[in-house]
Amino acid sequence: MAQKKYTLQNNPFSVPTTDGKTIKEHFGNTTDGNSEISIAHMVAPSGWSEPFQTPEFDEFTFIIKGKKQFIIEDDTVVLEAGQSIKIEKNTRVQYSNPFAEACEYIAICTPAFSLDLVNRED
């Protein structure tokens, strides 16, 4: 019998959070041990924000619903549904949702997201 050349993900890993954000990693370090790429479906509630960070991975974000704010070094960028962005590794960035509506988005990191590579500021 031939080996399947695809992996169907029906049970993404729900990353525990304390800030109201939901993170479901479909592929990456926690789900299938892949350190080259991670793909996660996220929902950031209204008022959510993270500390500044300087990740050691490229991060691609595609907004499905709502809006998300990015402070990228000295620029403030707001993405809306249907828009996407690539933020290059070793770039200081802060993610937030200061808007009234929750923001649903897909995040893809290469190499895969890892707490050891995110370099969050205290």
PDB file as gemmi writes it, atoms N, CA and C in Angstrom:
CRYST1    1.000    1.000    1.000  90.00  90.00  90.00 P 1                      
ATOM      1  N   MET A   1       0.843  -1.191   0.000  1.00  0.00           N  
ATOM      2  CA  MET A   1       0.000   0.000   0.000  1.00  0.00           C  
ATOM      3  C   MET A   1       0.887   1.254   0.000  1.00  0.00           C  
ATOM      4  N   ALA A   2       0.549   2.205  -0.819  1.00  0.00           N  
ATOM      5  CA  ALA A   2       1.336   3.439  -0.930  1.00  0.00           C  
ATOM      6  C   ALA A   2       1.147   4.310   0.306  1.00  0.00           C  
ATOM      7  N   GLN A   3       2.237   4.960   0.698  1.00  0.00           N  
ATOM      8  CA  GLN A   3       2.193   5.872   1.832  1.00  0.00           C  
ATOM      9  C   GLN A   3       1.503   7.164   1.407  1.00  0.00           C  
ATOM     10  N   LYS A   4       0.667   7.703   2.287  1.00  0.00           N  
ATOM     11  CA  LYS A   4      -0.011   8.973   1.991  1.00  0.00           C  
ATOM     12  C   LYS A   4       1.008  10.095   1.930  1.00  0.00           C  
ATOM     13  N   LYS A   5       0.808  10.980   0.976  1.00  0.00           N  
ATOM     14  CA  LYS A   5       1.715  12.109   0.804  1.00  0.00           C  
ATOM     15  C   LYS A   5       1.072  13.406   1.274  1.00  0.00           C  
ATOM     16  N   TYR A   6       0.186  13.298   2.250  1.00  0.00           N  
ATOM     17  CA  TYR A   6      -0.438  14.483   2.832  1.00  0.00           C  
ATOM     18  C   TYR A   6      -0.749  14.209   4.295  1.00  0.00           C  
ATOM     19  N   THR A   7      -0.913  15.288   5.043  1.00  0.00           N  
ATOM     20  CA  THR A   7      -1.292  15.193   6.450  1.00  0.00           C  
ATOM     21  C   THR A   7      -2.507  16.078   6.662  1.00  0.00           C  
ATOM     22  N   LEU A   8      -3.601  15.489   7.056  1.00  0.00           N  
ATOM     23  CA  LEU A   8      -4.830  16.221   7.331  1.00  0.00           C  
ATOM     24  C   LEU A   8      -4.846  16.589   8.808  1.00  0.00           C  
ATOM     25  N   GLN A   9      -5.042  17.858   9.117  1.00  0.00           N  
ATOM     26  CA  GLN A   9      -5.037  18.311  10.510  1.00  0.00           C  
ATOM     27  C   GLN A   9      -6.468  18.580  10.953  1.00  0.00           C  
ATOM     28  N   ASN A  10      -6.995  17.691  11.771  1.00  0.00           N  
ATOM     29  CA  ASN A  10      -8.347  17.858  12.317  1.00  0.00           C  
ATOM     30  C   ASN A  10      -8.334  18.213  13.794  1.00  0.00           C  
ATOM     31  N   ASN A  11      -7.164  18.189  14.417  1.00  0.00           N  
ATOM     32  CA  ASN A  11      -7.078  18.403  15.852  1.00  0.00           C  
ATOM     33  C   ASN A  11      -5.888  19.313  16.180  1.00  0.00           C  
ATOM     34  N   PRO A  12      -5.980  20.610  15.828  1.00  0.00           N  
ATOM     35  CA  PRO A  12      -4.860  21.512  16.122  1.00  0.00           C  
ATOM     36  C   PRO A  12      -4.639  21.625  17.627  1.00  0.00           C  
ATOM     37  N   PHE A  13      -3.401  21.976  17.991  1.00  0.00           N  
ATOM     38  CA  PHE A  13      -3.040  22.162  19.396  1.00  0.00           C  
ATOM     39  C   PHE A  13      -3.536  23.521  19.873  1.00  0.00           C  
ATOM     40  N   SER A  14      -4.341  23.540  20.932  1.00  0.00           N  
ATOM     41  CA  SER A  14      -4.796  24.807  21.527  1.00  0.00           C  
ATOM     42  C   SER A  14      -3.745  25.267  22.518  1.00  0.00           C  
ATOM     43  N   VAL A  15      -3.066  26.358  22.176  1.00  0.00           N  
ATOM     44  CA  VAL A  15      -1.997  26.891  23.015  1.00  0.00           C  
ATOM     45  C   VAL A  15      -2.626  27.593  24.218  1.00  0.00           C  
ATOM     46  N   PRO A  16      -2.222  27.225  25.436  1.00  0.00           N  
ATOM     47  CA  PRO A  16      -2.779  27.906  26.610  1.00  0.00           C  
ATOM     48  C   PRO A  16      -2.332  29.369  26.655  1.00  0.00           C  
ATOM     49  N   THR A  17      -3.279  30.270  26.916  1.00  0.00           N  
ATOM     50  CA  THR A  17      -2.962  31.699  27.026  1.00  0.00           C  
ATOM     51  C   THR A  17      -3.610  32.259  28.283  1.00  0.00           C  
ATOM     52  N   THR A  18      -3.143  33.429  28.706  1.00  0.00           N  
ATOM     53  CA  THR A  18      -3.724  34.091  29.878  1.00  0.00           C  
ATOM     54  C   THR A  18      -4.301  35.452  29.511  1.00  0.00           C  
ATOM     55  N   ASP A  19      -4.305  35.781  28.195  1.00  0.00           N  
ATOM     56  CA  ASP A  19      -4.717  37.133  27.777  1.00  0.00           C  
ATOM     57  C   ASP A  19      -5.994  37.134  26.940  1.00  0.00           C  
ATOM     58  N   GLY A  20      -6.727  36.018  26.917  1.00  0.00           N  
ATOM     59  CA  GLY A  20      -7.984  35.962  26.183  1.00  0.00           C  
ATOM     60  C   GLY A  20      -7.845  35.601  24.711  1.00  0.00           C  
ATOM     61  N   LYS A  21      -6.619  35.558  24.203  1.00  0.00           N  
ATOM     62  CA  LYS A  21      -6.377  35.219  22.801  1.00  0.00           C  
ATOM     63  C   LYS A  21      -6.471  33.710  22.625  1.00  0.00           C  
ATOM     64  N   THR A  22      -7.099  33.270  21.530  1.00  0.00           N  
ATOM     65  CA  THR A  22      -7.106  31.840  21.231  1.00  0.00           C  
ATOM     66  C   THR A  22      -6.101  31.568  20.119  1.00  0.00           C  
ATOM     67  N   ILE A  23      -5.310  30.523  20.325  1.00  0.00           N  
ATOM     68  CA  ILE A  23      -4.282  30.121  19.364  1.00  0.00           C  
ATOM     69  C   ILE A  23      -4.455  28.629  19.115  1.00  0.00           C  
ATOM     70  N   LYS A  24      -4.695  28.277  17.858  1.00  0.00           N  
ATOM     71  CA  LYS A  24      -4.771  26.871  17.477  1.00  0.00           C  
ATOM     72  C   LYS A  24      -3.694  26.614  16.437  1.00  0.00           C  
ATOM     73  N   GLU A  25      -2.621  25.949  16.874  1.00  0.00           N  
ATOM     74  CA  GLU A  25      -1.520  25.650  15.959  1.00  0.00           C  
ATOM     75  C   GLU A  25      -1.871  24.394  15.158  1.00  0.00           C  
ATOM     76  N   HIS A  26      -1.931  24.546  13.836  1.00  0.00           N  
ATOM     77  CA  HIS A  26      -2.248  23.426  12.949  1.00  0.00           C  
ATOM     78  C   HIS A  26      -1.002  22.626  12.594  1.00  0.00           C  
ATOM     79  N   PHE A  27       0.094  23.317  12.348  1.00  0.00           N  
ATOM     80  CA  PHE A  27       1.376  22.666  12.074  1.00  0.00           C  
ATOM     81  C   PHE A  27       2.460  23.469  12.761  1.00  0.00           C  
ATOM     82  N   GLY A  28       3.477  22.798  13.274  1.00  0.00           N  
ATOM     83  CA  GLY A  28       4.572  23.488  13.938  1.00  0.00           C  
ATOM     84  C   GLY A  28       5.171  22.647  15.037  1.00  0.00           C  
ATOM     85  N   ASN A  29       5.965  23.293  15.878  1.00  0.00           N  
ATOM     86  CA  ASN A  29       6.699  22.591  16.928  1.00  0.00           C  
ATOM     87  C   ASN A  29       5.798  21.770  17.851  1.00  0.00           C  
ATOM     88  N   THR A  30       4.658  22.335  18.279  1.00  0.00           N  
ATOM     89  CA  THR A  30       3.831  21.637  19.273  1.00  0.00           C  
ATOM     90  C   THR A  30       2.928  20.571  18.665  1.00  0.00           C  
ATOM     91  N   THR A  31       2.578  20.686  17.384  1.00  0.00           N  
ATOM     92  CA  THR A  31       1.652  19.719  16.804  1.00  0.00           C  
ATOM     93  C   THR A  31       2.341  18.547  16.135  1.00  0.00           C  
ATOM     94  N   ASP A  32       3.310  18.827  15.285  1.00  0.00           N  
ATOM     95  CA  ASP A  32       3.944  17.736  14.542  1.00  0.00           C  
ATOM     96  C   ASP A  32       5.469  17.780  14.597  1.00  0.00           C  
ATOM     97  N   GLY A  33       6.007  18.627  15.493  1.00  0.00           N  
ATOM     98  CA  GLY A  33       7.454  18.683  15.666  1.00  0.00           C  
ATOM     99  C   GLY A  33       8.190  19.372  14.533  1.00  0.00           C  
ATOM    100  N   ASN A  34       7.452  20.048  13.644  1.00  0.00           N  
ATOM    101  CA  ASN A  34       8.072  20.725  12.509  1.00  0.00           C  
ATOM    102  C   ASN A  34       8.660  22.053  12.973  1.00  0.00           C  
ATOM    103  N   SER A  35       9.985  22.180  12.925  1.00  0.00           N  
ATOM    104  CA  SER A  35      10.626  23.420  13.359  1.00  0.00           C  
ATOM    105  C   SER A  35      10.871  24.385  12.199  1.00  0.00           C  
ATOM    106  N   GLU A  36      10.516  23.978  10.972  1.00  0.00           N  
ATOM    107  CA  GLU A  36      10.749  24.830   9.800  1.00  0.00           C  
ATOM    108  C   GLU A  36       9.626  25.844   9.565  1.00  0.00           C  
ATOM    109  N   ILE A  37       8.380  25.462   9.896  1.00  0.00           N  
ATOM    110  CA  ILE A  37       7.238  26.345   9.656  1.00  0.00           C  
ATOM    111  C   ILE A  37       6.162  26.070  10.692  1.00  0.00           C  
ATOM    112  N   SER A  38       5.460  27.119  11.089  1.00  0.00           N  
ATOM    113  CA  SER A  38       4.275  26.928  11.926  1.00  0.00           C  
ATOM    114  C   SER A  38       3.127  27.703  11.292  1.00  0.00           C  
ATOM    115  N   ILE A  39       1.934  27.116  11.412  1.00  0.00           N  
ATOM    116  CA  ILE A  39       0.715  27.729  10.888  1.00  0.00           C  
ATOM    117  C   ILE A  39      -0.309  27.682  12.008  1.00  0.00           C  
ATOM    118  N   ALA A  40      -0.818  28.857  12.377  1.00  0.00           N  
ATOM    119  CA  ALA A  40      -1.768  28.934  13.483  1.00  0.00           C  
ATOM    120  C   ALA A  40      -2.954  29.808  13.118  1.00  0.00           C  
ATOM    121  N   HIS A  41      -4.121  29.418  13.628  1.00  0.00           N  
ATOM    122  CA  HIS A  41      -5.358  30.190  13.503  1.00  0.00           C  
ATOM    123  C   HIS A  41      -5.576  30.875  14.845  1.00  0.00           C  
ATOM    124  N   MET A  42      -5.723  32.201  14.821  1.00  0.00           N  
ATOM    125  CA  MET A  42      -5.800  32.953  16.069  1.00  0.00           C  
ATOM    126  C   MET A  42      -6.999  33.885  16.084  1.00  0.00           C  
ATOM    127  N   VAL A  43      -7.469  34.163  17.305  1.00  0.00           N  
ATOM    128  CA  VAL A  43      -8.487  35.188  17.525  1.00  0.00           C  
ATOM    129  C   VAL A  43      -8.006  36.045  18.688  1.00  0.00           C  
ATOM    130  N   ALA A  44      -7.788  37.338  18.396  1.00  0.00           N  
ATOM    131  CA  ALA A  44      -7.351  38.298  19.414  1.00  0.00           C  
ATOM    132  C   ALA A  44      -8.561  39.136  19.821  1.00  0.00           C  
ATOM    133  N   PRO A  45      -8.941  39.101  21.103  1.00  0.00           N  
ATOM    134  CA  PRO A  45     -10.106  39.866  21.534  1.00  0.00           C  
ATOM    135  C   PRO A  45      -9.851  41.372  21.509  1.00  0.00           C  
ATOM    136  N   SER A  46     -10.916  42.127  21.522  1.00  0.00           N  
ATOM    137  CA  SER A  46     -10.829  43.588  21.622  1.00  0.00           C  
ATOM    138  C   SER A  46     -10.010  43.946  22.856  1.00  0.00           C  
ATOM    139  N   GLY A  47      -9.070  44.881  22.700  1.00  0.00           N  
ATOM    140  CA  GLY A  47      -8.248  45.335  23.818  1.00  0.00           C  
ATOM    141  C   GLY A  47      -7.001  44.512  24.075  1.00  0.00           C  
ATOM    142  N   TRP A  48      -6.791  43.444  23.307  1.00  0.00           N  
ATOM    143  CA  TRP A  48      -5.625  42.568  23.499  1.00  0.00           C  
ATOM    144  C   TRP A  48      -4.347  43.242  23.001  1.00  0.00           C  
ATOM    145  N   SER A  49      -3.231  42.961  23.685  1.00  0.00           N  
ATOM    146  CA  SER A  49      -1.924  43.380  23.179  1.00  0.00           C  
ATOM    147  C   SER A  49      -0.847  42.478  23.769  1.00  0.00           C  
ATOM    148  N   GLU A  50       0.294  42.442  23.091  1.00  0.00           N  
ATOM    149  CA  GLU A  50       1.462  41.710  23.558  1.00  0.00           C  
ATOM    150  C   GLU A  50       2.591  42.712  23.769  1.00  0.00           C  
ATOM    151  N   PRO A  51       3.605  42.331  24.571  1.00  0.00           N  
ATOM    152  CA  PRO A  51       4.780  43.198  24.695  1.00  0.00           C  
ATOM    153  C   PRO A  51       5.551  43.260  23.368  1.00  0.00           C  
ATOM    154  N   PHE A  52       6.404  44.258  23.225  1.00  0.00           N  
ATOM    155  CA  PHE A  52       7.290  44.293  22.060  1.00  0.00           C  
ATOM    156  C   PHE A  52       8.129  43.024  22.044  1.00  0.00           C  
ATOM    157  N   GLN A  53       8.511  42.599  20.843  1.00  0.00           N  
ATOM    158  CA  GLN A  53       9.346  41.415  20.665  1.00  0.00           C  
ATOM    159  C   GLN A  53      10.205  41.603  19.420  1.00  0.00           C  
ATOM    160  N   THR A  54      11.282  40.832  19.359  1.00  0.00           N  
ATOM    161  CA  THR A  54      12.166  40.849  18.189  1.00  0.00           C  
ATOM    162  C   THR A  54      12.410  39.389  17.788  1.00  0.00           C  
ATOM    163  N   PRO A  55      11.451  38.790  17.069  1.00  0.00           N  
ATOM    164  CA  PRO A  55      11.526  37.365  16.761  1.00  0.00           C  
ATOM    165  C   PRO A  55      12.665  37.002  15.805  1.00  0.00           C  
ATOM    166  N   GLU A  56      13.137  35.784  15.968  1.00  0.00           N  
ATOM    167  CA  GLU A  56      14.163  35.241  15.085  1.00  0.00           C  
ATOM    168  C   GLU A  56      13.521  34.392  13.985  1.00  0.00           C  
ATOM    169  N   PHE A  57      12.331  34.816  13.532  1.00  0.00           N  
ATOM    170  CA  PHE A  57      11.637  34.146  12.429  1.00  0.00           C  
ATOM    171  C   PHE A  57      10.873  35.191  11.635  1.00  0.00           C  
ATOM    172  N   ASP A  58      10.652  34.912  10.350  1.00  0.00           N  
ATOM    173  CA  ASP A  58       9.759  35.734   9.544  1.00  0.00           C  
ATOM    174  C   ASP A  58       8.334  35.381   9.957  1.00  0.00           C  
ATOM    175  N   GLU A  59       7.463  36.388  10.026  1.00  0.00           N  
ATOM    176  CA  GLU A  59       6.068  36.112  10.367  1.00  0.00           C  
ATOM    177  C   GLU A  59       5.159  36.736   9.321  1.00  0.00           C  
ATOM    178  N   PHE A  60       4.300  35.885   8.775  1.00  0.00           N  
ATOM    179  CA  PHE A  60       3.294  36.296   7.799  1.00  0.00           C  
ATOM    180  C   PHE A  60       1.949  36.277   8.516  1.00  0.00           C  
ATOM    181  N   THR A  61       1.147  37.335   8.344  1.00  0.00           N  
ATOM    182  CA  THR A  61      -0.171  37.412   8.966  1.00  0.00           C  
ATOM    183  C   THR A  61      -1.199  37.709   7.890  1.00  0.00           C  
ATOM    184  N   PHE A  62      -2.294  36.940   7.893  1.00  0.00           N  
ATOM    185  CA  PHE A  62      -3.423  37.177   6.996  1.00  0.00           C  
ATOM    186  C   PHE A  62      -4.655  37.399   7.857  1.00  0.00           C  
ATOM    187  N   ILE A  63      -5.302  38.563   7.693  1.00  0.00           N  
ATOM    188  CA  ILE A  63      -6.468  38.921   8.502  1.00  0.00           C  
ATOM    189  C   ILE A  63      -7.737  38.356   7.851  1.00  0.00           C  
ATOM    190  N   ILE A  64      -8.477  37.562   8.619  1.00  0.00           N  
ATOM    191  CA  ILE A  64      -9.730  36.976   8.147  1.00  0.00           C  
ATOM    192  C   ILE A  64     -10.898  37.901   8.466  1.00  0.00           C  
ATOM    193  N   LYS A  65     -10.895  38.429   9.702  1.00  0.00           N  
ATOM    194  CA  LYS A  65     -12.020  39.246  10.171  1.00  0.00           C  
ATOM    195  C   LYS A  65     -11.498  40.252  11.184  1.00  0.00           C  
ATOM    196  N   GLY A  66     -12.041  41.462  11.168  1.00  0.00           N  
ATOM    197  CA  GLY A  66     -11.628  42.484  12.120  1.00  0.00           C  
ATOM    198  C   GLY A  66     -10.372  43.215  11.666  1.00  0.00           C  
ATOM    199  N   LYS A  67      -9.683  43.839  12.645  1.00  0.00           N  
ATOM    200  CA  LYS A  67      -8.458  44.599  12.371  1.00  0.00           C  
ATOM    201  C   LYS A  67      -7.416  44.264  13.431  1.00  0.00           C  
ATOM    202  N   LYS A  68      -6.136  44.417  13.041  1.00  0.00           N  
ATOM    203  CA  LYS A  68      -5.022  44.178  13.959  1.00  0.00           C  
ATOM    204  C   LYS A  68      -4.000  45.282  13.759  1.00  0.00           C  
ATOM    205  N   GLN A  69      -3.458  45.777  14.857  1.00  0.00           N  
ATOM    206  CA  GLN A  69      -2.450  46.839  14.805  1.00  0.00           C  
ATOM    207  C   GLN A  69      -1.054  46.260  15.021  1.00  0.00           C  
ATOM    208  N   PHE A  70      -0.121  46.760  14.230  1.00  0.00           N  
ATOM    209  CA  PHE A  70       1.276  46.366  14.317  1.00  0.00           C  
ATOM    210  C   PHE A  70       2.096  47.637  14.531  1.00  0.00           C  
ATOM    211  N   ILE A  71       2.947  47.672  15.533  1.00  0.00           N  
ATOM    212  CA  ILE A  71       3.942  48.732  15.643  1.00  0.00           C  
ATOM    213  C   ILE A  71       5.250  48.059  15.254  1.00  0.00           C  
ATOM    214  N   ILE A  72       5.754  48.434  14.083  1.00  0.00           N  
ATOM    215  CA  ILE A  72       6.933  47.803  13.498  1.00  0.00           C  
ATOM    216  C   ILE A  72       8.048  48.838  13.512  1.00  0.00           C  
ATOM    217  N   GLU A  73       8.971  48.662  14.467  1.00  0.00           N  
ATOM    218  CA  GLU A  73      10.010  49.658  14.720  1.00  0.00           C  
ATOM    219  C   GLU A  73       9.352  51.016  14.903  1.00  0.00           C  
ATOM    220  N   ASP A  74       9.441  51.967  13.962  1.00  0.00           N  
ATOM    221  CA  ASP A  74       8.837  53.293  14.164  1.00  0.00           C  
ATOM    222  C   ASP A  74       7.543  53.503  13.389  1.00  0.00           C  
ATOM    223  N   ASP A  75       7.020  52.460  12.745  1.00  0.00           N  
ATOM    224  CA  ASP A  75       5.793  52.588  11.947  1.00  0.00           C  
ATOM    225  C   ASP A  75       4.623  51.900  12.636  1.00  0.00           C  
ATOM    226  N   THR A  76       3.442  52.511  12.546  1.00  0.00           N  
ATOM    227  CA  THR A  76       2.213  51.871  13.004  1.00  0.00           C  
ATOM    228  C   THR A  76       1.406  51.493  11.773  1.00  0.00           C  
ATOM    229  N   VAL A  77       1.063  50.213  11.679  1.00  0.00           N  
ATOM    230  CA  VAL A  77       0.341  49.677  10.527  1.00  0.00           C  
ATOM    231  C   VAL A  77      -0.917  48.997  11.051  1.00  0.00           C  
ATOM    232  N   VAL A  78      -2.058  49.251  10.403  1.00  0.00           N  
ATOM    233  CA  VAL A  78      -3.312  48.581  10.745  1.00  0.00           C  
ATOM    234  C   VAL A  78      -3.742  47.757   9.543  1.00  0.00           C  
ATOM    235  N   LEU A  79      -3.947  46.467   9.771  1.00  0.00           N  
ATOM    236  CA  LEU A  79      -4.431  45.578   8.719  1.00  0.00           C  
ATOM    237  C   LEU A  79      -5.897  45.277   8.955  1.00  0.00           C  
ATOM    238  N   GLU A  80      -6.637  45.162   7.845  1.00  0.00           N  
ATOM    239  CA  GLU A  80      -8.057  44.817   7.889  1.00  0.00           C  
ATOM    240  C   GLU A  80      -8.278  43.500   7.158  1.00  0.00           C  
ATOM    241  N   ALA A  81      -9.481  42.961   7.292  1.00  0.00           N  
ATOM    242  CA  ALA A  81      -9.841  41.687   6.665  1.00  0.00           C  
ATOM    243  C   ALA A  81      -9.442  41.682   5.194  1.00  0.00           C  
ATOM    244  N   GLY A  82      -8.800  40.593   4.775  1.00  0.00           N  
ATOM    245  CA  GLY A  82      -8.365  40.433   3.392  1.00  0.00           C  
ATOM    246  C   GLY A  82      -6.953  40.915   3.134  1.00  0.00           C  
ATOM    247  N   GLN A  83      -6.346  41.600   4.099  1.00  0.00           N  
ATOM    248  CA  GLN A  83      -4.976  42.088   3.928  1.00  0.00           C  
ATOM    249  C   GLN A  83      -3.989  41.148   4.623  1.00  0.00           C  
ATOM    250  N   SER A  84      -2.737  41.227   4.175  1.00  0.00           N  
ATOM    251  CA  SER A  84      -1.690  40.408   4.772  1.00  0.00           C  
ATOM    252  C   SER A  84      -0.406  41.216   4.867  1.00  0.00           C  
ATOM    253  N   ILE A  85       0.525  40.703   5.678  1.00  0.00           N  
ATOM    254  CA  ILE A  85       1.809  41.376   5.874  1.00  0.00           C  
ATOM    255  C   ILE A  85       2.871  40.324   6.161  1.00  0.00           C  
ATOM    256  N   LYS A  86       4.091  40.624   5.757  1.00  0.00           N  
ATOM    257  CA  LYS A  86       5.258  39.823   6.142  1.00  0.00           C  
ATOM    258  C   LYS A  86       6.163  40.733   6.957  1.00  0.00           C  
ATOM    259  N   ILE A  87       6.532  40.280   8.151  1.00  0.00           N  
ATOM    260  CA  ILE A  87       7.471  41.008   8.989  1.00  0.00           C  
ATOM    261  C   ILE A  87       8.731  40.156   9.082  1.00  0.00           C  
ATOM    262  N   GLU A  88       9.838  40.730   8.641  1.00  0.00           N  
ATOM    263  CA  GLU A  88      11.099  39.990   8.578  1.00  0.00           C  
ATOM    264  C   GLU A  88      11.658  39.730   9.970  1.00  0.00           C  
ATOM    265  N   LYS A  89      12.357  38.604  10.096  1.00  0.00           N  
ATOM    266  CA  LYS A  89      12.972  38.240  11.372  1.00  0.00           C  
ATOM    267  C   LYS A  89      13.919  39.348  11.835  1.00  0.00           C  
ATOM    268  N   ASN A  90      14.141  39.384  13.132  1.00  0.00           N  
ATOM    269  CA  ASN A  90      15.012  40.375  13.777  1.00  0.00           C  
ATOM    270  C   ASN A  90      14.485  41.803  13.629  1.00  0.00           C  
ATOM    271  N   THR A  91      13.153  41.931  13.519  1.00  0.00           N  
ATOM    272  CA  THR A  91      12.483  43.238  13.466  1.00  0.00           C  
ATOM    273  C   THR A  91      11.697  43.411  14.762  1.00  0.00           C  
ATOM    274  N   ARG A  92      11.879  44.553  15.421  1.00  0.00           N  
ATOM    275  CA  ARG A  92      11.144  44.827  16.662  1.00  0.00           C  
ATOM    276  C   ARG A  92       9.696  45.161  16.314  1.00  0.00           C  
ATOM    277  N   VAL A  93       8.766  44.438  16.959  1.00  0.00           N  
ATOM    278  CA  VAL A  93       7.346  44.579  16.624  1.00  0.00           C  
ATOM    279  C   VAL A  93       6.492  44.390  17.868  1.00  0.00           C  
ATOM    280  N   GLN A  94       5.346  45.074  17.852  1.00  0.00           N  
ATOM    281  CA  GLN A  94       4.337  44.853  18.882  1.00  0.00           C  
ATOM    282  C   GLN A  94       3.000  44.641  18.201  1.00  0.00           C  
ATOM    283  N   TYR A  95       2.286  43.602  18.635  1.00  0.00           N  
ATOM    284  CA  TYR A  95       0.979  43.261  18.071  1.00  0.00           C  
ATOM    285  C   TYR A  95      -0.100  43.650  19.061  1.00  0.00           C  
ATOM    286  N   SER A  96      -1.226  44.188  18.536  1.00  0.00           N  
ATOM    287  CA  SER A  96      -2.342  44.512  19.428  1.00  0.00           C  
ATOM    288  C   SER A  96      -3.652  44.605  18.644  1.00  0.00           C  
ATOM    289  N   ASN A  97      -4.742  44.599  19.403  1.00  0.00           N  
ATOM    290  CA  ASN A  97      -6.072  44.828  18.843  1.00  0.00           C  
ATOM    291  C   ASN A  97      -6.776  45.868  19.712  1.00  0.00           C  
ATOM    292  N   PRO A  98      -6.519  47.165  19.430  1.00  0.00           N  
ATOM    293  CA  PRO A  98      -7.171  48.215  20.204  1.00  0.00           C  
ATOM    294  C   PRO A  98      -8.582  48.542  19.701  1.00  0.00           C  
ATOM    295  N   PHE A  99      -9.113  47.697  18.827  1.00  0.00           N  
ATOM    296  CA  PHE A  99     -10.384  47.968  18.169  1.00  0.00           C  
ATOM    297  C   PHE A  99     -11.539  47.277  18.891  1.00  0.00           C  
ATOM    298  N   ALA A 100     -12.780  47.663  18.544  1.00  0.00           N  
ATOM    299  CA  ALA A 100     -13.979  47.165  19.238  1.00  0.00           C  
ATOM    300  C   ALA A 100     -14.284  45.702  18.926  1.00  0.00           C  
ATOM    301  N   GLU A 101     -13.874  45.228  17.759  1.00  0.00           N  
ATOM    302  CA  GLU A 101     -14.213  43.887  17.299  1.00  0.00           C  
ATOM    303  C   GLU A 101     -13.008  42.952  17.462  1.00  0.00           C  
ATOM    304  N   ALA A 102     -13.278  41.695  17.760  1.00  0.00           N  
ATOM    305  CA  ALA A 102     -12.201  40.692  17.806  1.00  0.00           C  
ATOM    306  C   ALA A 102     -11.568  40.576  16.426  1.00  0.00           C  
ATOM    307  N   CYS A 103     -10.302  40.186  16.384  1.00  0.00           N  
ATOM    308  CA  CYS A 103      -9.575  40.010  15.129  1.00  0.00           C  
ATOM    309  C   CYS A 103      -9.246  38.532  14.946  1.00  0.00           C  
ATOM    310  N   GLU A 104      -9.685  37.976  13.825  1.00  0.00           N  
ATOM    311  CA  GLU A 104      -9.390  36.587  13.488  1.00  0.00           C  
ATOM    312  C   GLU A 104      -8.360  36.587  12.372  1.00  0.00           C  
ATOM    313  N   TYR A 105      -7.300  35.790  12.544  1.00  0.00           N  
ATOM    314  CA  TYR A 105      -6.231  35.805  11.552  1.00  0.00           C  
ATOM    315  C   TYR A 105      -5.455  34.492  11.533  1.00  0.00           C  
ATOM    316  N   ILE A 106      -4.667  34.334  10.478  1.00  0.00           N  
ATOM    317  CA  ILE A 106      -3.757  33.208  10.329  1.00  0.00           C  
ATOM    318  C   ILE A 106      -2.339  33.769  10.441  1.00  0.00           C  
ATOM    319  N   ALA A 107      -1.495  33.095  11.225  1.00  0.00           N  
ATOM    320  CA  ALA A 107      -0.085  33.475  11.340  1.00  0.00           C  
ATOM    321  C   ALA A 107       0.775  32.297  10.883  1.00  0.00           C  
ATOM    322  N   ILE A 108       1.752  32.599  10.044  1.00  0.00           N  
ATOM    323  CA  ILE A 108       2.696  31.601   9.546  1.00  0.00           C  
ATOM    324  C   ILE A 108       4.092  32.098   9.886  1.00  0.00           C  
ATOM    325  N   CYS A 109       4.869  31.258  10.569  1.00  0.00           N  
ATOM    326  CA  CYS A 109       6.228  31.637  10.963  1.00  0.00           C  
ATOM    327  C   CYS A 109       7.234  30.676  10.340  1.00  0.00           C  
ATOM    328  N   THR A 110       8.323  31.258   9.788  1.00  0.00           N  
ATOM    329  CA  THR A 110       9.422  30.448   9.258  1.00  0.00           C  
ATOM    330  C   THR A 110      10.739  31.007   9.791  1.00  0.00           C  
ATOM    331  N   PRO A 111      11.557  30.244  10.521  1.00  0.00           N  
ATOM    332  CA  PRO A 111      11.223  28.916  11.036  1.00  0.00           C  
ATOM    333  C   PRO A 111      10.027  28.984  11.990  1.00  0.00           C  
ATOM    334  N   ALA A 112       9.596  27.831  12.470  1.00  0.00           N  
ATOM    335  CA  ALA A 112       8.387  27.748  13.288  1.00  0.00           C  
ATOM    336  C   ALA A 112       8.481  28.603  14.547  1.00  0.00           C  
ATOM    337  N   PHE A 113       7.316  29.086  14.990  1.00  0.00           N  
ATOM    338  CA  PHE A 113       7.235  29.828  16.243  1.00  0.00           C  
ATOM    339  C   PHE A 113       7.795  28.975  17.380  1.00  0.00           C  
ATOM    340  N   SER A 114       8.547  29.617  18.244  1.00  0.00           N  
ATOM    341  CA  SER A 114       9.068  28.989  19.452  1.00  0.00           C  
ATOM    342  C   SER A 114       9.287  30.088  20.479  1.00  0.00           C  
ATOM    343  N   LEU A 115       8.933  29.829  21.722  1.00  0.00           N  
ATOM    344  CA  LEU A 115       9.169  30.818  22.786  1.00  0.00           C  
ATOM    345  C   LEU A 115      10.644  31.173  22.882  1.00  0.00           C  
ATOM    346  N   ASP A 116      11.516  30.217  22.518  1.00  0.00           N  
ATOM    347  CA  ASP A 116      12.959  30.474  22.565  1.00  0.00           C  
ATOM    348  C   ASP A 116      13.412  31.468  21.490  1.00  0.00           C  
ATOM    349  N   LEU A 117      12.602  31.655  20.442  1.00  0.00           N  
ATOM    350  CA  LEU A 117      12.987  32.523  19.319  1.00  0.00           C  
ATOM    351  C   LEU A 117      12.238  33.849  19.280  1.00  0.00           C  
ATOM    352  N   VAL A 118      11.215  34.037  20.142  1.00  0.00           N  
ATOM    353  CA  VAL A 118      10.359  35.221  20.025  1.00  0.00           C  
ATOM    354  C   VAL A 118      10.976  36.478  20.655  1.00  0.00           C  
ATOM    355  N   ASN A 119      11.786  36.302  21.707  1.00  0.00           N  
ATOM    356  CA  ASN A 119      12.487  37.427  22.353  1.00  0.00           C  
ATOM    357  C   ASN A 119      11.538  38.550  22.780  1.00  0.00           C  
ATOM    358  N   ARG A 120      10.536  38.193  23.607  1.00  0.00           N  
ATOM    359  CA  ARG A 120       9.601  39.197  24.133  1.00  0.00           C  
ATOM    360  C   ARG A 120      10.294  40.050  25.178  1.00  0.00           C  
ATOM    361  N   GLU A 121       9.950  41.342  25.167  1.00  0.00           N  
ATOM    362  CA  GLU A 121      10.486  42.257  26.176  1.00  0.00           C  
ATOM    363  C   GLU A 121       9.624  42.187  27.432  1.00  0.00           C  
ATOM    364  N   ASP A 122      10.236  42.417  28.581  1.00  0.00           N  
ATOM    365  CA  ASP A 122       9.496  42.380  29.857  1.00  0.00           C  
ATOM    366  C   ASP A 122       8.730  43.648  30.081  1.00  0.00           C  
TER     367      ASP A 122                                                      
END                                                                             
